[in-house]
Amino acid sequence: MADSGEHQQLHAVVCGRVQGVSFRYYTEQRANELGLVGWVRNRGDGSVEVVAEGSPEQLRIFEEFLNHGPTSARVEGVEKEYWSATGEFTRFRIKYFGE
């Protein structure tokens, strides 16, 4: 992750016991607390996918959350990639299958 103040995009796939434990709900709450925009959704393989845009500091804090998740979750790993922000999002939301 670059150290500039420019907004970036985090794409993450969270693996472990992350579905059926309110992971998306708590991820949406944490992202909104941090002022991030983007989305979170369940994937068919049992993982959770997240796209979030914000400042490097906001994303660093958010990444810490993703590494642990809510207390009911058991995160076994997080695959992460960073890109330049696209500016396409206006809020953070939960996406559902078919979207």
N, CA, C and O of each residue as an XYZ file, in Angstrom:
396
protein
N       0.850     -1.177      0.000
C       0.000      0.000      0.000
C       0.895      1.239      0.000
O       1.823      1.336      0.803
N       0.627      2.155     -0.869
C       1.410      3.379     -0.956
C       1.164      4.257      0.260
O       0.141      4.138      0.933
N       2.118      5.143      0.530
C       2.009      6.009      1.699
C       1.397      7.369      1.382
O       1.270      8.211      2.270
N       1.021      7.590      0.136
C       0.450      8.879     -0.220
C      -0.930      9.038      0.409
O      -1.534      8.063      0.856
N      -1.419     10.268      0.441
C      -2.717     10.539      1.015
C      -3.858     10.262      0.048
O      -5.023     10.446      0.400
N      -3.538      9.820     -1.172
C      -4.568      9.565     -2.162
C      -5.387      8.342     -1.781
O      -4.883      7.403     -1.165
N      -6.637      8.372     -2.152
C      -7.508      7.236     -1.863
C      -7.092      6.029     -2.681
O      -6.624      6.136     -3.815
N      -7.283      4.881     -2.061
C      -6.941      3.621     -2.695
C      -8.119      2.670     -2.595
O      -9.080      2.916     -1.867
N      -8.025      1.584     -3.340
C      -9.046      0.546     -3.274
C      -8.409     -0.732     -2.755
O      -7.362     -1.168     -3.234
N      -9.066     -1.319     -1.769
C      -8.677     -2.617     -1.229
C      -9.658     -3.656     -1.759
O     -10.873     -3.496     -1.650
N      -9.112     -4.714     -2.329
C      -9.927     -5.863     -2.701
C      -9.448     -7.007     -1.824
O      -8.266     -7.351     -1.845
N     -10.357     -7.605     -1.048
C      -9.978     -8.664     -0.112
C     -10.950     -9.829     -0.210
O     -12.146     -9.649     -0.442
N     -10.407    -11.025     -0.025
C     -11.210    -12.235      0.093
C     -10.864    -12.845      1.446
O      -9.715    -13.204      1.703
N     -11.871    -12.957      2.303
C     -11.680    -13.436      3.673
C     -12.153    -14.879      3.747
O     -13.294    -15.183      3.400
N     -11.272    -15.772      4.202
C     -11.576    -17.202      4.282
C     -11.659    -17.649      5.736
O     -11.069    -17.035      6.625
N     -12.399    -18.725      5.960
C     -12.580    -19.278      7.296
C     -14.065    -19.443      7.573
O     -14.863    -19.633      6.656
N     -14.425    -19.367      8.845
C     -15.844    -19.417      9.206
C     -16.349    -17.986      9.198
O     -16.389    -17.316     10.229
N     -16.735    -17.531      8.005
C     -17.100    -16.126      7.824
C     -18.498    -15.938      7.228
O     -18.932    -14.805      7.025
N     -19.202    -17.031      6.949
C     -20.591    -16.935      6.514
C     -21.469    -17.512      7.613
O     -21.096    -18.479      8.278
N     -22.646    -16.907      7.797
C     -23.569    -17.356      8.836
C     -23.199    -16.864     10.219
O     -23.720    -17.362     11.218
N     -22.290    -15.874     10.289
C     -21.839    -15.337     11.586
C     -21.921    -13.806     11.610
O     -21.241    -13.157     12.403
N     -22.751    -13.242     10.744
C     -22.960    -11.781     10.643
C     -21.709    -11.029     10.204
O     -21.552     -9.846     10.506
N     -20.825    -11.711      9.495
C     -19.587    -11.060      9.042
C     -19.879     -9.862      8.142
O     -19.280     -8.799      8.307
N     -20.799    -10.031      7.189
C     -21.116     -8.914      6.287
C     -21.694     -7.729      7.048
O     -21.334     -6.583      6.779
N     -22.574     -7.993      7.983
C     -23.185     -6.920      8.775
C     -22.113     -6.123      9.513
O     -22.082     -4.895      9.427
N     -21.241     -6.810     10.231
C     -20.210     -6.115     11.002
C     -19.177     -5.442     10.104
O     -18.609     -4.411     10.466
N     -18.937     -6.022      8.943
C     -18.022     -5.392      7.992
C     -18.620     -4.084      7.482
O     -17.925     -3.073      7.383
N     -19.912     -4.110      7.161
C     -20.584     -2.891      6.719
C     -20.548     -1.831      7.825
O     -20.278     -0.661      7.551
N     -20.815     -2.228      9.060
C     -20.796     -1.290     10.184
C     -19.415     -0.657     10.347
O     -19.301      0.559     10.504
N     -18.367     -1.481     10.311
C     -16.996     -0.977     10.504
C     -16.598     -0.059      9.360
O     -15.983      0.983      9.583
N     -16.943     -0.437      8.141
C     -16.621      0.410      6.988
C     -17.308      1.764      7.109
O     -16.700      2.797      6.831
N     -18.574      1.763      7.524
C     -19.294      3.032      7.687
C     -18.703      3.871      8.807
O     -18.627      5.093      8.684
N     -18.281      3.235      9.906
C     -17.619      3.968     10.994
C     -16.349      4.658     10.503
O     -16.021      5.760     10.944
N     -15.645      4.006      9.595
C     -14.381      4.536      9.087
C     -14.552      5.493      7.910
O     -13.588      6.124      7.475
N     -15.780      5.602      7.392
C     -16.028      6.486      6.256
C     -15.607      5.895      4.923
O     -15.320      6.637      3.984
N     -15.566      4.572      4.823
C     -15.197      3.906      3.579
C     -16.414      3.742      2.677
O     -17.551      3.790      3.147
N     -16.179      3.551      1.398
C     -17.223      3.232      0.432
C     -16.844      1.932     -0.262
O     -15.666      1.579     -0.335
N     -17.856      1.214     -0.777
C     -17.604     -0.048     -1.463
C     -18.681     -1.055     -1.126
O     -19.847     -0.697     -0.963
N     -18.287     -2.337     -1.019
C     -19.274     -3.376     -0.752
C     -18.629     -4.615     -0.154
O     -17.410     -4.786     -0.166
N     -19.508     -5.484      0.377
C     -19.113     -6.785      0.911
C     -20.163     -7.789      0.460
O     -21.352     -7.473      0.418
N     -19.719     -9.018      0.118
C     -20.674    -10.048     -0.293
C     -20.131    -11.435      0.013
O     -18.921    -11.652      0.065
N     -21.060    -12.374      0.216
C     -20.700    -13.779      0.352
C     -20.353    -14.324     -1.026
O     -20.914    -13.899     -2.035
N     -19.417    -15.273     -1.054
C     -19.086    -15.980     -2.286
C     -19.536    -17.429     -2.158
O     -19.682    -17.948     -1.051
N     -19.748    -18.060     -3.269
C     -20.240    -19.426     -3.292
C     -19.315    -20.440     -2.649
O     -19.757    -21.524     -2.270
N     -18.032    -20.104     -2.518
C     -17.062    -21.033     -1.926
C     -16.970    -20.914     -0.407
O     -16.123    -21.557      0.213
N     -17.844    -20.089      0.204
C     -17.841    -19.933      1.660
C     -17.017    -18.771      2.165
O     -17.009    -18.492      3.364
N     -16.317    -18.083      1.262
C     -15.531    -16.919      1.665
C     -16.383    -15.653      1.552
O     -17.519    -15.698      1.080
N     -15.827    -14.543      1.984
C     -16.476    -13.239      1.873
C     -15.550    -12.328      1.089
O     -14.351    -12.267      1.360
N     -16.107    -11.621      0.116
C     -15.344    -10.701     -0.725
C     -15.672     -9.269     -0.334
O     -16.825     -8.933     -0.064
N     -14.643     -8.432     -0.308
C     -14.802     -7.036      0.102
C     -14.070     -6.136     -0.890
O     -12.941     -6.427     -1.287
N     -14.712     -5.052     -1.284
C     -14.068     -3.980     -2.031
C     -14.332     -2.703     -1.242
O     -15.483     -2.353     -0.979
N     -13.262     -2.012     -0.867
C     -13.415     -0.787     -0.071
C     -12.469      0.281     -0.586
O     -11.334     -0.008     -0.966
N     -12.944      1.510     -0.594
C     -12.116      2.637     -0.998
C     -12.060      3.657      0.120
O     -13.054      3.927      0.794
N     -10.864      4.222      0.302
C     -10.647      5.241      1.314
C      -9.181      5.604      1.373
O      -8.403      5.230      0.495
N      -8.810      6.325      2.395
C      -7.414      6.727      2.564
C      -6.587      5.519      3.013
O      -7.141      4.550      3.531
N      -5.278      5.570      2.818
C      -4.436      4.467      3.297
C      -4.625      4.176      4.786
O      -4.617      3.012      5.188
N      -4.791      5.202      5.601
C      -4.974      4.986      7.042
C      -6.318      4.320      7.335
O      -6.389      3.401      8.150
N      -7.382      4.777      6.676
C      -8.694      4.140      6.858
C      -8.627      2.665      6.467
O      -9.157      1.806      7.172
N      -7.985      2.381      5.357
C      -7.898      1.001      4.877
C      -7.023      0.140      5.781
O      -7.296     -1.049      5.947
N      -5.980      0.714      6.365
C      -5.121     -0.032      7.290
C      -5.933     -0.493      8.495
O      -5.828     -1.647      8.912
N      -6.741      0.403      9.055
C      -7.576      0.066     10.206
C      -8.624     -0.977      9.806
O      -8.883     -1.919     10.555
N      -9.217     -0.808      8.637
C     -10.228     -1.740      8.145
C      -9.616     -3.127      7.927
O     -10.235     -4.143      8.242
N      -8.416     -3.157      7.394
C      -7.727     -4.424      7.166
C      -7.503     -5.163      8.490
O      -7.615     -6.388      8.536
N      -7.192     -4.440      9.556
C      -7.052     -5.060     10.883
C      -8.360     -5.750     11.281
O      -8.347     -6.863     11.805
N      -9.484     -5.080     11.027
C     -10.778     -5.692     11.329
C     -10.969     -6.968     10.515
O     -11.374     -7.994     11.061
N     -10.682     -6.914      9.211
C     -10.883     -8.072      8.348
C     -10.037     -9.261      8.788
O     -10.450    -10.409      8.623
N      -8.871     -9.002      9.340
C      -7.982    -10.083      9.781
C      -8.549    -10.847     10.970
O      -8.131    -11.974     11.234
N      -9.502    -10.245     11.694
C     -10.075    -10.888     12.882
C     -11.575    -11.113     12.753
O     -12.088    -12.141     13.195
N     -12.284    -10.158     12.148
C     -13.732    -10.255     12.004
C     -14.436    -10.098     13.336
O     -13.800     -9.820     14.353
N     -15.757    -10.277     13.332
C     -16.512    -10.213     14.586
C     -16.172    -11.426     15.454
O     -15.567    -12.387     14.978
N     -16.561    -11.376     16.714
C     -16.190    -12.438     17.657
C     -16.729    -13.802     17.250
O     -16.132    -14.819     17.603
N     -17.843    -13.855     16.517
C     -18.429    -15.132     16.121
C     -17.725    -15.763     14.922
O     -17.965    -16.929     14.609
N     -16.864    -15.011     14.252
C     -16.169    -15.517     13.066
C     -14.833    -16.151     13.442
O     -14.297    -15.921     14.526
N     -14.313    -16.949     12.522
C     -12.957    -17.483     12.661
C     -12.253    -17.259     11.324
O     -12.410    -18.043     10.387
N     -11.482    -16.190     11.249
C     -10.771    -15.839     10.019
C      -9.511    -16.687      9.931
O      -8.680    -16.694     10.839
N      -9.387    -17.403      8.813
C      -8.212    -18.247      8.600
C      -7.220    -17.617      7.646
O      -6.060    -18.024      7.602
N      -7.658    -16.631      6.883
C      -6.762    -15.952      5.962
C      -7.468    -14.861      5.207
O      -8.683    -14.899      5.016
N      -6.681    -13.873      4.772
C      -7.218    -12.765      3.982
C      -6.269    -12.532      2.806
O      -5.098    -12.205      2.994
N      -6.786    -12.704      1.606
C      -6.029    -12.369      0.402
C      -6.341    -10.920      0.068
O      -7.509    -10.540     -0.017
N      -5.292    -10.096     -0.126
C      -5.500     -8.664     -0.316
C      -4.763     -8.165     -1.549
O      -3.668     -8.621     -1.878
N      -5.398     -7.221     -2.213
C      -4.763     -6.490     -3.309
C      -5.166     -5.027     -3.169
O      -6.274     -4.709     -2.737
N      -4.243     -4.146     -3.543
C      -4.531     -2.712     -3.514
C      -4.400     -2.139     -4.906
O      -3.484     -2.477     -5.655
N      -5.340     -1.258     -5.241
C      -5.329     -0.562     -6.510
C      -5.638      0.910     -6.261
O      -5.927      1.321     -5.138
N      -5.571      1.683     -7.322
C      -6.019      3.075     -7.237
C      -7.544      3.075     -7.093
O      -8.230      2.237     -7.679
N      -8.055      4.005     -6.324
C      -9.506      4.120     -6.149
C     -10.150      4.499     -7.476
O      -9.582      5.258     -8.262
N     -11.340      3.962     -7.714
C     -12.072      4.276     -8.940
C     -13.047      5.434     -8.746
O     -13.411      6.109     -9.709
N     -13.470      5.665     -7.500
C     -14.434      6.716     -7.223
C     -15.853      6.352     -7.634
O     -16.730      7.215     -7.671
N     -16.084      5.070     -7.945
C     -17.408      4.662     -8.436
C     -18.435      4.450     -7.337
O     -19.622      4.321     -7.638
N     -18.027      4.409     -6.080
C     -18.942      4.103     -4.980
C     -19.307      5.372     -4.216
O     -18.493      6.284     -4.072
N     -20.556      5.411     -3.725
C     -21.001      6.556     -2.938
C     -21.248      6.186     -1.480
O     -21.383      7.062     -0.625
N     -21.309      4.870     -1.195
C     -21.525      4.401      0.167
C     -20.993      2.983      0.273
O     -20.553      2.408     -0.723
N     -21.029      2.415      1.472
C     -20.633      1.021      1.660
C     -21.891      0.215      1.912
O     -22.742      0.610      2.709
N     -22.009     -0.926      1.226
C     -23.238     -1.702      1.349
C     -22.955     -3.196      1.228
O     -21.884     -3.616      0.790
N     -23.939     -3.973      1.624
C     -23.907     -5.424      1.459
C     -24.495     -5.738      0.086
O     -25.586     -5.280     -0.254
N     -23.755     -6.525     -0.698
C     -24.273     -7.026     -1.965
C     -24.788     -8.433     -1.751
O     -24.249     -9.189     -0.943
N     -25.828     -8.775     -2.474
C     -26.432    -10.103     -2.354
C     -26.242    -10.865     -3.661
O     -25.965    -10.270     -4.702
N     -26.395    -12.198     -3.595
C     -26.245    -13.024     -4.787
C     -27.103    -12.474     -5.913
O     -28.241    -12.060     -5.695
N     -26.558    -12.472     -7.097
C     -27.279    -11.980     -8.247
C     -27.012    -10.529     -8.575
O     -27.419    -10.049     -9.633
N     -26.343     -9.829     -7.695
C     -26.018     -8.415     -7.965
C     -24.671     -8.316     -8.653
O     -24.217     -7.215     -8.965
